[in-house]
């Protein structure tokens, strides 16, 4: 993770989504909010591997993906790292799926198509949490 002009560490993000355009959009908004995108994955299996490698401060995670869906990825990530901050980003807008994700440890949920301002405010909120937890 990079340092900002003020010397503070820039928080790191892992983006997991099978849609290239979604990964690009999320990454661009995150960078605008001062985040470093440490890696991008196209499915849950790849995402787990990259999480283990980079230990990012935040993960954005799609639900519907090939190989391993987002809910199973969320469960495995949280089992390995109970402190993982994971935000679900999905077009699936069902109460049962939301409850399942929060029950499995999701920190937040963003419905696609998302509003840029909603995602920007989410990244700013989590950047503050990261800095408060690790004020290097």
ChimeraX commands (.cxc) that place a marker at each C-alpha (Angstrom):
marker #1 position 0.00,0.00,0.00 radius 0.5
marker #1 position 1.25,3.44,-0.89 radius 0.5
marker #1 position 1.80,6.46,1.32 radius 0.5
marker #1 position -0.21,9.63,0.79 radius 0.5
marker #1 position 1.24,13.15,0.60 radius 0.5
marker #1 position 0.57,13.52,4.33 radius 0.5
marker #1 position 2.66,10.40,4.98 radius 0.5
marker #1 position -0.34,8.25,5.93 radius 0.5
marker #1 position -0.63,4.84,4.37 radius 0.5
marker #1 position -3.12,4.61,1.51 radius 0.5
marker #1 position -5.64,1.83,2.28 radius 0.5
marker #1 position -5.57,-1.21,-0.01 radius 0.5
marker #1 position -8.51,-2.66,-1.92 radius 0.5
marker #1 position -9.10,-6.04,-3.57 radius 0.5
marker #1 position -11.85,-5.98,-6.22 radius 0.5
marker #1 position -13.51,-9.34,-6.99 radius 0.5
marker #1 position -16.02,-9.32,-9.86 radius 0.5
marker #1 position -16.31,-11.39,-13.03 radius 0.5
marker #1 position -17.34,-8.33,-15.10 radius 0.5
marker #1 position -14.32,-6.37,-16.36 radius 0.5
marker #1 position -16.27,-3.12,-16.65 radius 0.5
marker #1 position -17.42,-3.40,-13.01 radius 0.5
marker #1 position -13.86,-4.04,-11.79 radius 0.5
marker #1 position -12.64,-1.04,-13.77 radius 0.5
marker #1 position -15.40,1.23,-12.46 radius 0.5
marker #1 position -14.99,0.18,-8.83 radius 0.5
marker #1 position -11.20,0.53,-9.06 radius 0.5
marker #1 position -11.44,4.01,-10.63 radius 0.5
marker #1 position -13.82,5.25,-7.92 radius 0.5
marker #1 position -11.64,3.73,-5.20 radius 0.5
marker #1 position -8.54,5.46,-6.56 radius 0.5
marker #1 position -10.47,8.74,-6.68 radius 0.5
marker #1 position -11.21,8.22,-2.96 radius 0.5
marker #1 position -7.49,7.71,-2.21 radius 0.5
marker #1 position -7.34,3.91,-2.20 radius 0.5
marker #1 position -4.66,1.70,-3.73 radius 0.5
marker #1 position -6.13,-1.18,-5.70 radius 0.5
marker #1 position -3.77,-4.00,-4.71 radius 0.5
marker #1 position -5.35,-6.62,-6.99 radius 0.5
marker #1 position -8.38,-7.60,-9.05 radius 0.5
marker #1 position -9.92,-11.07,-9.37 radius 0.5
marker #1 position -12.48,-12.53,-11.76 radius 0.5
marker #1 position -13.89,-15.20,-9.42 radius 0.5
marker #1 position -13.95,-16.29,-5.80 radius 0.5
marker #1 position -11.12,-18.82,-6.01 radius 0.5
marker #1 position -8.78,-16.25,-7.53 radius 0.5
marker #1 position -10.02,-13.68,-5.01 radius 0.5
marker #1 position -9.21,-15.92,-2.02 radius 0.5
marker #1 position -5.71,-16.50,-3.33 radius 0.5
marker #1 position -5.14,-12.77,-3.86 radius 0.5
marker #1 position -6.59,-11.98,-0.42 radius 0.5
marker #1 position -4.09,-14.33,1.19 radius 0.5
marker #1 position -1.27,-12.75,-0.81 radius 0.5
marker #1 position -2.12,-9.06,-0.29 radius 0.5
marker #1 position -4.16,-8.86,2.96 radius 0.5
marker #1 position -6.09,-5.79,1.74 radius 0.5
marker #1 position -7.89,-3.39,4.06 radius 0.5
marker #1 position -11.16,-3.85,2.15 radius 0.5
marker #1 position -12.65,-6.25,-0.40 radius 0.5
marker #1 position -15.48,-5.52,-2.80 radius 0.5
marker #1 position -17.09,-8.83,-3.71 radius 0.5
marker #1 position -19.66,-9.68,-6.37 radius 0.5
marker #1 position -22.16,-12.42,-5.51 radius 0.5
marker #1 position -22.82,-14.12,-8.86 radius 0.5
marker #1 position -19.53,-15.39,-10.35 radius 0.5
marker #1 position -18.11,-18.56,-11.88 radius 0.5
marker #1 position -15.81,-20.99,-10.02 radius 0.5
marker #1 position -16.91,-19.87,-6.53 radius 0.5
marker #1 position -19.75,-17.44,-5.86 radius 0.5
marker #1 position -19.42,-14.42,-3.61 radius 0.5
marker #1 position -21.32,-15.86,-0.65 radius 0.5
marker #1 position -19.02,-18.89,-0.41 radius 0.5
marker #1 position -15.98,-16.64,-0.95 radius 0.5
marker #1 position -17.23,-14.37,1.85 radius 0.5
marker #1 position -17.64,-17.35,4.20 radius 0.5
marker #1 position -14.16,-18.70,3.48 radius 0.5
marker #1 position -12.49,-15.28,3.76 radius 0.5
marker #1 position -14.15,-14.55,7.09 radius 0.5
marker #1 position -13.30,-18.07,8.37 radius 0.5
marker #1 position -9.62,-17.45,7.57 radius 0.5
marker #1 position -9.64,-13.81,8.70 radius 0.5
marker #1 position -12.50,-12.80,11.02 radius 0.5
marker #1 position -11.34,-9.16,10.79 radius 0.5
marker #1 position -11.71,-9.03,6.98 radius 0.5
marker #1 position -13.76,-6.05,5.79 radius 0.5
marker #1 position -15.91,-7.23,2.88 radius 0.5
marker #1 position -18.47,-5.19,0.98 radius 0.5
marker #1 position -20.84,-7.14,-1.24 radius 0.5
marker #1 position -21.51,-5.50,-4.62 radius 0.5
marker #1 position -24.26,-7.19,-6.59 radius 0.5
marker #1 position -27.27,-6.80,-8.84 radius 0.5
marker #1 position -28.99,-9.33,-6.59 radius 0.5
marker #1 position -31.36,-7.23,-4.51 radius 0.5
marker #1 position -33.19,-9.82,-2.43 radius 0.5
marker #1 position -33.75,-9.57,1.30 radius 0.5
marker #1 position -32.90,-13.24,1.85 radius 0.5
marker #1 position -29.56,-12.86,0.02 radius 0.5
marker #1 position -28.81,-9.68,1.98 radius 0.5
marker #1 position -29.51,-11.44,5.28 radius 0.5
marker #1 position -27.34,-14.37,4.20 radius 0.5
marker #1 position -24.43,-12.05,3.37 radius 0.5
marker #1 position -24.68,-10.08,6.59 radius 0.5
marker #1 position -25.04,-13.33,8.54 radius 0.5
marker #1 position -21.83,-14.57,6.92 radius 0.5
marker #1 position -19.97,-11.41,7.93 radius 0.5
marker #1 position -20.39,-8.85,5.14 radius 0.5
marker #1 position -19.65,-5.32,6.36 radius 0.5
marker #1 position -21.85,-3.59,3.80 radius 0.5
marker #1 position -23.85,-4.13,0.61 radius 0.5
marker #1 position -24.01,-2.06,-2.58 radius 0.5
marker #1 position -26.61,-2.81,-5.25 radius 0.5
marker #1 position -25.61,-2.61,-8.95 radius 0.5
marker #1 position -25.96,-0.46,-10.84 radius 0.5
marker #1 position -24.48,1.69,-8.12 radius 0.5
marker #1 position -24.35,5.44,-7.86 radius 0.5
marker #1 position -20.79,6.82,-7.98 radius 0.5
marker #1 position -21.44,9.06,-4.97 radius 0.5
marker #1 position -22.66,6.07,-2.91 radius 0.5
marker #1 position -19.47,4.16,-3.66 radius 0.5
marker #1 position -17.26,7.21,-3.03 radius 0.5
marker #1 position -18.85,7.77,0.38 radius 0.5
marker #1 position -18.45,4.07,1.18 radius 0.5
marker #1 position -14.72,4.20,0.36 radius 0.5
marker #1 position -14.27,7.36,2.43 radius 0.5
marker #1 position -16.09,5.76,5.37 radius 0.5
marker #1 position -13.91,2.64,5.27 radius 0.5
marker #1 position -10.72,4.68,4.81 radius 0.5
marker #1 position -11.52,6.40,8.11 radius 0.5
marker #1 position -12.10,3.02,9.79 radius 0.5
marker #1 position -8.79,1.69,8.42 radius 0.5
marker #1 position -6.89,4.77,9.60 radius 0.5
marker #1 position -8.51,4.61,13.05 radius 0.5
marker #1 position -7.56,0.92,13.38 radius 0.5
marker #1 position -4.01,1.41,12.03 radius 0.5
marker #1 position -2.88,5.06,12.46 radius 0.5
marker #1 position 0.60,4.63,10.89 radius 0.5
marker link #1:1,2 radius 0.2
marker link #1:2,3 radius 0.2
marker link #1:3,4 radius 0.2
marker link #1:4,5 radius 0.2
marker link #1:5,6 radius 0.2
marker link #1:6,7 radius 0.2
marker link #1:7,8 radius 0.2
marker link #1:8,9 radius 0.2
marker link #1:9,10 radius 0.2
marker link #1:10,11 radius 0.2
marker link #1:11,12 radius 0.2
marker link #1:12,13 radius 0.2
marker link #1:13,14 radius 0.2
marker link #1:14,15 radius 0.2
marker link #1:15,16 radius 0.2
marker link #1:16,17 radius 0.2
marker link #1:17,18 radius 0.2
marker link #1:18,19 radius 0.2
marker link #1:19,20 radius 0.2
marker link #1:20,21 radius 0.2
marker link #1:21,22 radius 0.2
marker link #1:22,23 radius 0.2
marker link #1:23,24 radius 0.2
marker link #1:24,25 radius 0.2
marker link #1:25,26 radius 0.2
marker link #1:26,27 radius 0.2
marker link #1:27,28 radius 0.2
marker link #1:28,29 radius 0.2
marker link #1:29,30 radius 0.2
marker link #1:30,31 radius 0.2
marker link #1:31,32 radius 0.2
marker link #1:32,33 radius 0.2
marker link #1:33,34 radius 0.2
marker link #1:34,35 radius 0.2
marker link #1:35,36 radius 0.2
marker link #1:36,37 radius 0.2
marker link #1:37,38 radius 0.2
marker link #1:38,39 radius 0.2
marker link #1:39,40 radius 0.2
marker link #1:40,41 radius 0.2
marker link #1:41,42 radius 0.2
marker link #1:42,43 radius 0.2
marker link #1:43,44 radius 0.2
marker link #1:44,45 radius 0.2
marker link #1:45,46 radius 0.2
marker link #1:46,47 radius 0.2
marker link #1:47,48 radius 0.2
marker link #1:48,49 radius 0.2
marker link #1:49,50 radius 0.2
marker link #1:50,51 radius 0.2
marker link #1:51,52 radius 0.2
marker link #1:52,53 radius 0.2
marker link #1:53,54 radius 0.2
marker link #1:54,55 radius 0.2
marker link #1:55,56 radius 0.2
marker link #1:56,57 radius 0.2
marker link #1:57,58 radius 0.2
marker link #1:58,59 radius 0.2
marker link #1:59,60 radius 0.2
marker link #1:60,61 radius 0.2
marker link #1:61,62 radius 0.2
marker link #1:62,63 radius 0.2
marker link #1:63,64 radius 0.2
marker link #1:64,65 radius 0.2
marker link #1:65,66 radius 0.2
marker link #1:66,67 radius 0.2
marker link #1:67,68 radius 0.2
marker link #1:68,69 radius 0.2
marker link #1:69,70 radius 0.2
marker link #1:70,71 radius 0.2
marker link #1:71,72 radius 0.2
marker link #1:72,73 radius 0.2
marker link #1:73,74 radius 0.2
marker link #1:74,75 radius 0.2
marker link #1:75,76 radius 0.2
marker link #1:76,77 radius 0.2
marker link #1:77,78 radius 0.2
marker link #1:78,79 radius 0.2
marker link #1:79,80 radius 0.2
marker link #1:80,81 radius 0.2
marker link #1:81,82 radius 0.2
marker link #1:82,83 radius 0.2
marker link #1:83,84 radius 0.2
marker link #1:84,85 radius 0.2
marker link #1:85,86 radius 0.2
marker link #1:86,87 radius 0.2
marker link #1:87,88 radius 0.2
marker link #1:88,89 radius 0.2
marker link #1:89,90 radius 0.2
marker link #1:90,91 radius 0.2
marker link #1:91,92 radius 0.2
marker link #1:92,93 radius 0.2
marker link #1:93,94 radius 0.2
marker link #1:94,95 radius 0.2
marker link #1:95,96 radius 0.2
marker link #1:96,97 radius 0.2
marker link #1:97,98 radius 0.2
marker link #1:98,99 radius 0.2
marker link #1:99,100 radius 0.2
marker link #1:100,101 radius 0.2
marker link #1:101,102 radius 0.2
marker link #1:102,103 radius 0.2
marker link #1:103,104 radius 0.2
marker link #1:104,105 radius 0.2
marker link #1:105,106 radius 0.2
marker link #1:106,107 radius 0.2
marker link #1:107,108 radius 0.2
marker link #1:108,109 radius 0.2
marker link #1:109,110 radius 0.2
marker link #1:110,111 radius 0.2
marker link #1:111,112 radius 0.2
marker link #1:112,113 radius 0.2
marker link #1:113,114 radius 0.2
marker link #1:114,115 radius 0.2
marker link #1:115,116 radius 0.2
marker link #1:116,117 radius 0.2
marker link #1:117,118 radius 0.2
marker link #1:118,119 radius 0.2
marker link #1:119,120 radius 0.2
marker link #1:120,121 radius 0.2
marker link #1:121,122 radius 0.2
marker link #1:122,123 radius 0.2
marker link #1:123,124 radius 0.2
marker link #1:124,125 radius 0.2
marker link #1:125,126 radius 0.2
marker link #1:126,127 radius 0.2
marker link #1:127,128 radius 0.2
marker link #1:128,129 radius 0.2
marker link #1:129,130 radius 0.2
marker link #1:130,131 radius 0.2
marker link #1:131,132 radius 0.2
marker link #1:132,133 radius 0.2
marker link #1:133,134 radius 0.2
marker link #1:134,135 radius 0.2
marker link #1:135,136 radius 0.2
view
